[in-house]
Amino acid sequence: MNFYCLECNLKLSNSDITKFKCPCKKVNIKPHINYQKNIIKLTKNIFNYKNKTQKFIHGKTVIPLSIPTFSYQEAIESFQSIASTYLVYGDKVKKFEKMFANYSNVKHSTLVTSGSTANSLALAALTDHSLKRRINPGDEIIAPALTFATSVYPILDIGAVPVLVDIDLETLNIDEKQIEKAITKKTKAIMPVHLLGNPCKIDVIKKIAKKHNLFLIEDGADSSGAEYHGKKIGSWGDLSTYSFFFTHIMSTIEGGMVNTNNPHLAELLKSKRSFGWIRDLKNKKKYEKMYSNIDPRFLFISRGFNFKPTEIQGAFGIHQIKKLDSFVEARRKNANFWTKELKKYNKSFLTIAEQPNTKSAWYGFPIIVQKKASFSKRDLINFLNSKGVQTRPILSGNIAQQPVAKTFKFKKMKLTNSEFVNDYSFWIGNHHGIGKIEREAIVDYFDEFMSKY
């Protein structure tokens, strides 16, 4: 574990620890180190107690949608920030941003308060007056109909019109074959969603965007760690977004990230995240000279938000990113097993398989009951719930069928598959806490249910 000077929050080197002196030279840090050693010991004991394995009772033990992804490392790192009183956006956030950019193989990552605000920030950046080609009110953005609400709301918030396109039943992602049919003179961007951790055919979508000179924004909220043709999801578009909500593949409790390889967009993201001021910009000296009559600490160059994360989110992130691949592999093992074992029931319900040349993050495991099945979606959900298996609808379903859709302007293509999935589907939890016993129990429950039909 790391040790910090509780006076200046500087991470201590081995030499600093040995000498009991922080480079800030403000205090003797021996008490600081001892305090933190005590905290580390106590925190480890707490998490060891909480993580004791409970005996699994078939048909009774709850298999939850998700479990916490964090342990004592994140808790200790967070408490060290709390004890230092350095809690607002700072060095730990910056460190996590660099680690995530490196992991994603992109040049710039910007941490924000949620996946929803990540979408809002990304789209707001594309409206900025400094861009020669930008999104204006009334322009259209193509997105899948099967999605989450805050993949659509940010489109509306910038005055654009969402154009909803149907999905591919094999992946539940936007049907790339339908995208060009939705393009008009007003189209400015495509915003595909890598739904439930399953990668879109993003290479095909990128070619379409390039052909028509459109922005490409990847919504990877559910898909941290997923790959397409050996390349990380979120490294294909002009911008990409992620969610680090408590239940997601990795977590900063609440949090989100925006990735880009474009240096100008990266600067816009940093500025707009923090009210539109220049404090965090690499080229802030340029603006200081341009507007020398304004205090540079409160110099605003664009419209912005308060989407700044805290050091607690940074503290979580720098440990979570190290665990991400192991989380994804555990989820893949579960999902691939279920896909194989449940394939025999395809006449009654469909499952989703990991596609060739992809690595799905498997946020959840979707089930789509066939229209002609001899049982209903509700019958299957009730049975699984009775066995302790938690379930949820597939996010917002077809957003065009939600009551909120009556309150805003949108366009839509024919949404046959989206409507089918909306009406006949749900998903069960999939996470690193599901092992061999739970994995096989879930198949047993499906077998027991299907034996009646």
N, C-alpha and C positions, 0 to 999 in steps of 0.2 A: 504493500500500500504506500501511497505518497504521504509525505508530511509537509505541512505548511507553517509559515510564520503567521500566527494569529493576529499580528499587528498590521502587516502589510499584505498578507495573503499570497506571498511569493512561495512557489514550490521550492522546497529545500533539496539541495544536492546531498550526496553522501558525506561530502567534506563539511558542509554546513552542519549536518546532524552530528558529526563527530566532534566538531569544535563548539557546538551549541551556540553558533552565531549566525544570524541572518545577514545577508549582504546589505540589508537596509540599515543595519547597525543601530537599530532603535532599542532593542531589548535583548536580554539573555533568553534564548529560546528553549532552554532545557525544560522549564515547566510546560511550555507549549507541546513539546514532544511527548512528555509524560501524560498530559491530559489526553492527547490523541491516541496514545497506546491503550489507555484505559477505555476510551470510547470504542476503539477497534475491537478490543476483547469483548466488551459488553454487547456490541452490535452483532458480532459473530455468534455469540451465544443465543441471542434472540432469534436470529434467522435459522440457526441449527435447530432450535426448538420448533419453530414454525414449519420447517421443511421436513419434519419427521414423516416418514412414509406411513400412511394409514392403510390398514388391510382393506383390500377391494372386495366388496360383497356383490356378487353377480346379481344384477337386476335392482339393486338398491343404492349402491354408491353413485353419487352424482358425477356425471362427466360434463363439466362446465364448458361453456363457449370458449373461455380463455382463462388463463391463470397469470399471475404477475410474472413479468419477464426479468424483474430485478431482484437483487440479493443484497448482501451486506456491503459489497463494493460501492454500489450506487448510494446506499444510505450513508456510509461513512464519508464519501466524497461530498455529499450534500451537506452533512452536518459540519464538515470543516469550513464550508462556505458560510453557513449560518453563524458559526462561532466567530468567524473573522469579521462578520457584518458586511462583507462585500457580496451583495446579493443581486444587484442589477447586472444587466448585460456587461460581460467582461471577458477575462482571459479564458475561462473554461468554455464559454460559448464559442469563442474564436478557435480554440483548439478542436472542439467537436466539428465545427464547420470545415476545418482543414482535413480532419480525418475522414469525414463523410465525402468530401470532394475527391479525395484520393481513392477511397473505396469505390466510388461511382465512376471513377476515371473521367471526371470533368474538372474544369478549371476553377469554378466558383460555386460555393454553396452558401445559402443564407438561411439561418435558423429563424423561425417565427413561432407564434403562439399555438398554432394548430394547422392541420391539413386544410381546413376551410380557409383560414387566413392566408395560407400559402397560395391557394387558387386565386384569392382576391388580389394578393400582391402581384402575382405573375401577370394577371390580366390587366391590372392597373398600369403596370410598367409598359405594356404594349399600347397604351393610350397616350403616353407622354408626348408633350409638344416638341421635345428634342428629336423625335424620330421622324424621318422623312416619310417612311411608310408606317402607318399606325392604325389602330382600330378606332373608329369614330362612332358616335351614336347612330344607330340604325343599321350598322354593319351586321353581318351574319357570322355566327360561329357554329360549326358542325360538331355535334356531340352525340353519344349514344343515348337512346331512350332509357335503357336499363342502366341505372346509375345511382348515385347518392345525391341528395338534394343540393348540397353545397358544392357540387360540381356544376350545377346549373345556375344557382343564385348569383355567383360572381359575374357570370355573363350578363345577367340582367342589370347588375349594379353599375356596369360601365356603359349602360345604355344600348348594348348590343342585343341581337335577337338569336336565341338558341334555335338551331335547326336539328331536330331529333331524327336520328337514323336508326334503323333496326339492327338487331344483333345476329350473330352466327350462333346457332344452337350448340355447336361443338365446343365453343369457348366461352360463351355468354358475353363476348366482347363485340364491339362495333363491327358490322359486316363491311369489310373494306371494299367489297364489290358494289356496295350501294352508295359509297361516298361521292363519287363523281356525279351521280345523278342529282345530288343535293346541292351541287355548286352552282352559284349564280354570280352575277356581276357584283353583288353586295358581299359575297363571301370573303372573309379576311383571315380565318383561322380554322384549324381542325383541332379538337380537344378530345382525343381518345382516352378512355379509362381502362387501365389494366385491372379488370374486375376480379375481386376476391383473390388477387395474387397471380392470376393467369395472364401472361403476356399477350398483348395484341400482335397482329402481324404488322409490326411497326415499321419494318423496312418497306413494305408495300405502301403504307400510309405516308411515309416520308417522301416517297417518289411522287405520290399524288400532290402532296403539299408543295414540293419543289416545282413540279410541272405547272401548277397554277399560281405560283408565287404567294403561297399562304403561310402564315405562321403555324408552327406545330407545337402544341403544348401537351405534354404527357401528364396525365393524372395517374400517379402511381401510389395513391394513398394506401392501398391495400398490399403493395407489392415491393416493399423494401427487400432487397436481396435477390429478386427475381432476375432472370437473364433471358435474352433472346439471341440465338446464334452466337453465344459466348460473350455477348456484350450486355452490360447491366441495363436494366430498365431505368429510364430516366436520363440516359446519356445520348438519346437519339434526337430529341426535339430542340427547338430554340430555347424552350424553358420546360422544366419538369417539376412536379410537386410530389410531396410525400406527407403522410400523417404518422405521427409518433404517439397517437392516443394510447391510453392505458391498455386497451385490448389488442393493439396491433402487433405486427411481427416483432418490432422492437419499440420501446417506449421511453418517452421523457415525461411521462404522466399525461401532460398535454404538450403538444408541440407539432411542428411541421417544418419542412425544408423546401427551398426552391433552388434548383440547379440550373446552371447555364454555362456555356462556353464563350458567350459573347461578353466582352469586357464592359461595353457601354450599358448593356442590360444589367450586368452585375452591379454597377454603380447606382443605377436607378433603383434596384431592389434594396440596396443598403440605405439609400436616402429615403425612399418611400416607407420603408419599415419604421423609420424613426422620424415621423412628422414631415418629412421632406427636407430636413436640414442637411448640412454638409459635414457634420462632425466625423462620420465614419468613412468619408470618401478618400480615395488615394490622391485625387487631384484637387483637394479642398483648397490648397494654396492659390490655385488659379481663380477660384471664386472669391477668396479673400481679397485678392488684388482688384478683381472686377468690381467688387462692392465694398471698397475700403471704408465707406462711411457707416457700414452696418457691423455691429458686434458679431464676429464670426461664430461665436458660440450659439447664436440665435439667428443664423442666416439660412433662409428657406428658399430652395430653388425649384421645388415642385410640390404638388399636392401629395400628402402622405397620410400615414396612419400611425397609431401606436401599436405595432405588432412585435415589439421588442421582447425577446425571451429573457428569462432570469438565469443566473448562474446555476440554480438547481437543475434546470433543464440541460444546461451544458454539462453539469456533473454527471447526470444520468447518461447523457449521450456518449461521453468518452469511454464509458464502460460497456454500454449496450452495443455499440458498433463492433466491439471485439467478439461479441456473442452471437451476432446476427446470423452468420453462416451456419452455426450449429442449430439455431432455431429453425432455419429454412430446411435443413436436411431432416430434422425430426418430423416436420410437417409433410415433407415429400414422402418419407417412409410410410407415414400413416395413410396419406391420400392414395398413393400407388397401390397399397395393399387393399384398401376399400374398393378402388376402381376395379381391380382384378377379381375380387371376391363377389362383388355385387353385379358384375356384368351379366350374370345369368338371369337377372330380373329385368332386363332392358325392355321387355314387352310391357312391363307394369310401371317402371320408372327409369329415368335416365340419370346417368352420372356424367361427370366431366373428366376426361383423361388429359394428362400432361401431353402437350403436342410435341412432335419431333423438333429437335434443336432448340428446345426451351427448357428453362428451369423455373417452375412455378414456385411462388412463395406460399401458396395454399393458405390464404387467410382463413378460409372456411371450406367446407366440403358440401357443394350443392346437390340437392335431390330434386328432380323434376318428374312429378307424377304424370303418367300418360293419360290423355283424355279418356281413353277407353278402358282404363284400369277398373277392376271390380271393387275398388275401394277409393276413398277420397283422400286428398291431401291432409285434411283434418284428422281422418282416421289414423293415418300413419304418424302424424305429429303427436297425437294424443297417446298413442302406444309408446313411442320413443320417450316422451316426457314421463310416462308412468314407470319407465325403467331407469329414469335419472339422466337421460340424454337431453341436454338443453338444445333448443332450436330457435331460429330467427328467420324472418322474411329476408329475401335477398335485397338488402339495403332499402332503397326507396322504391324498388320495383320499377315498373314503367312510370316514369315521372309524369307522363301525359295523363295517366289515370288517377293521379293524386288530386284531391280537392284544391290544393294550392295552385294547380295549373290553370284554374279558372281565373286567377288573379293577375296573370301576366301574359304578355304577347310571346308566342312562339310559333314555329312552323314545324311540321312533321311529315316524314315520308310514311309509306305503308309500314305499320309496326306489328306485323303478324306474330313474329317470334317473341318480341318484347311483351306483347299482351298475353301470350301463352305462358311464358315464364312467370310473369307477374301473378297469374291466376293459379298456377299449379306447382309452384316451387317453394322451397325453403332450404336452409342450410344447417348443418350440425357443426359443432365446434371442432377445431383442429389446432393443436398446439404442442409445444415441446413437453408438456406434462402428460401426454397420452403415450403410454408404452405398450408393450406386447399384450398385456392382460386387457387393458381398456380397448385397444385396437380390435382384438379378437371378440371381445364382448359385444361391441357394436355390430359386428357381422352376425353374431348369434342372435341379437335382438331382431335384426332384419329377417333372418331365417325363421325365427319363431313367428313373426308377424305374417310372413308370406306363406307359412304352412297352413294358414287359415283360408288362403285364397288360391 
